[in-house]
């Protein structure tokens, strides 16, 4: 089991099938909104040093990813926020000690990289609230959504 940061350019082709599975599992409004990542935007974020792709591998097989955007928050110029974009763990690897260790490693890595605050968002129907509270994260906000397109 290894945890590491990976470059967008090195891992994107391997991530794409997992992103599709992740979309099928958690995306709302799938009948109206199709998966269509803006890969150019991710490249720009990688090039700007703001994209952090943290991965979990077992014998080189990708087991999960935890992707963050890091920069100071516009409200708090002196505070770096690592805002989670997406997090996904292979279903067979969930509910294992490896998941806890991966999240702990991600937190330590982001702290060393200069993050002051980490934020996660989660779908209500696929909650990992127990994991977050077990990792001493604070439940800070609720987000509401409505498709109006």
Secondary structure, DSSP 8 states (H G I E B T S, - for coil): -EEEEE-HHHHHHHHHHHHHHHHHHH-S-TTT------HHHHHHHHHTT-EEEEEEEETTEEEEEEEEEEEEETTEEEEEEEEEEEEEE-TTTTTSHHHHHHHHHHHHHHHHTT-SEEE----GGG--HHHHHHTT-------------
